[in-house]
Amino acid sequence: TTRFEFFFGKNVYCARMFWENTQRFDDRKAHKRPALIPTSMHPKLARTLVNILDSKTIVDPCCGSGGILIEAGLMGLAVKGYDIDDSSLRKAQENFAYYKISGILAKKDFHTFKTLKNIVTDLPYGKSSRAKGDIEQLYIDFVQRIAGRAVIVMPDFVDLKKIFNHL
């Protein structure tokens, strides 16, 4: 009845499983929510990011339809979501209502924040983004505001050294 997991790479890691999350994450995939933004991440990844932050309050300043905040809210955490797009915020509100999550949702550009704390976010990128101008400069502007713990998803095509030199 004891389960061990092995992870192979340059090193081999062995872990004993103490608990398995049996929630049905697939039931909360973006296309199964009442309000859809197709770029929303998989619920299991969103939950993982929330767990990594390890905070009682989660803030997503680029929340889109609220995928990260849904997972945090279902964990009983306080959630705050901001976005510059009215349509995204309406979708996030509809998703919050469906999953019975209470939290703050407001139209706000992250540039208006002096500091950012308790952040879990998937920053906008690519053609689906409404970001104007240089995407790396947008990311630099974002990381310069971080004043506490943050878990940030970024695409692989950005120069992370250039961005994080500004921390």
Disulfide bonds with the S-S distance in Angstrom:
none
